Amino acid sequence: MAKSSEEKRALLRLIPKIDELARVTAEMLVYAPQELLIDASRKVSEMVRNSILSGEDDFNADNLNMKNLSKMVAGHVEKTMKTSLRKVINATGVVLHTNLGRAPLSRSAMDAIFETSSGYSNLEYSLETGERGSRQEHLENIVCTLTGSEAAFVVNNNAAAVLIVLSTLAKEREVIISRGELVEIGDSFRLPDIMLQSGAKLIEVGTTNRTRISDYRNAINQETALIMKAHQSNYRIVGYSENVPLKELVKLGKQFYIPVVEDLGSGSIVDLSRFNLEGEPTPRNSIEAGADLVTFSGDKLLGGPQAGIIAGSSRYIEACKKHPLARAIRIDKMTVAALDATLREYIDSEEAIKNIPALKLLIEPAHIVRKKAMRLKRMLDRDNPTDFVYEVVAEFSKAGGGSLPLTEIPTYCLSVKHNRLSAQDLERRMRSFEPPIIVRIKDEYLLIDLRSVFDSEIPLIAKALLSSG
Ligand SMILES: *Cc1c(COP(=O)(O)O)cnc(C)c1O
């Protein structure tokens, strides 16, 4: 019911003075600094005032009191004091989950960040000459070794890699790309928009499901700067489809002196097909097929920090490095440290698959994941909870991050149902645990997918379940 202005004035008079509100809240939060208490009291008091005046409030003479308002102030203060970015347990089974920070870093990457960032480093300083060096030098040699390329350049992320390649090689000129490859990726990477930003003109050829070499050839003219191939990432056209292999595009490019660039998106350094993870090309494949440049992410299947890696011929890499954008999208020292350490793990690929968490989790055989699920189940059994029914079930996980889009990775989950709580309620309780546990829901069941869970986290999941009843 709408309040009269008389009633509103009466309610406004009930709002305590800011100092008084801060003083009472301080009794609850003895550790909170005075300025923060005053600031939060001011915000709460203003918020209450505005909502009374606008009439869209639930305040009345009973609930508008010091106790309730100081609780609101305390909530504000605690929110400010607590760090917002926190560790969570990823029980979704999506190993490269973009919303959960994509690739967890290796021990060596973490150590390298700590070692080189807690003090000074030779980030841009040559220890040989005592003069200015380049941050890129730490990475270029190892990228070249791992991909077979002549030169390399690392930027902030793969979107930036594509942007600078197009800006450098195709500004105000034409880029030929297959209609079937104009992808939009989950977290709003739209290739056509990036192309537009770079000032390149997009020439789409073929149809969504079929593009032939003649479609590319017919589109070539004086204005053509580049032929581009993009990995289709999180979607695939199956069935009646045809696209042109990179090798043929390279042949066509050579004939007309047009460079060919491939955006791999994920790009795995090791060939994952021997682990039954089919269809993710390696940057080395692209370089060997003759691509002039290849771009890929640092934090997808590579398993390192957020970064975009450009590898290929020196001529084009040098041009990219000189572009004014290079300064705006350069990587910081923590990225250099973490990427350097991650890439060096690949010198011995057997070590890489053991030490890089994203790879280790992705290729873990289903029977090992099942063991983790059984361990979680036994932990619950020990408590003999009467509120739950639960069992270990075979399911499928996804790689995530647009990688291995078609691959359904066999996994094992603990499927849980609470006798009184809905799956949504239980999911919310798991999410508000400390640390928060992120799970999937399937029908009426909570699915705790152990593929993306580390061994050390299993007891915490058991504890969260047992305490959520
Ligand atoms: C993921 C992806 C990108 C964007 O890479 P970020 O490192 O997330 O910026 C670009 N192109 C393709 C094909 C991708 O899969």
The ligand as an ORCA input file, in Angstrom:
! r2SCAN-3c Opt
* xyz 0 1
  C      39.353    -18.794    -27.418
  C      39.555    -18.314    -28.816
  C      39.964    -17.000    -29.059
  C      40.161    -16.015    -27.953
  O      41.257    -16.353    -27.167
  P      41.484    -15.630    -25.754
  O      42.832    -16.107    -25.330
  O      40.365    -16.061    -24.869
  O      41.465    -14.159    -26.023
  C      40.161    -16.613    -30.374
  N      39.950    -17.462    -31.405
  C      39.543    -18.740    -31.198
  C      39.318    -19.615    -32.388
  C      39.343    -19.211    -29.903
  O      38.935    -20.471    -29.686
*
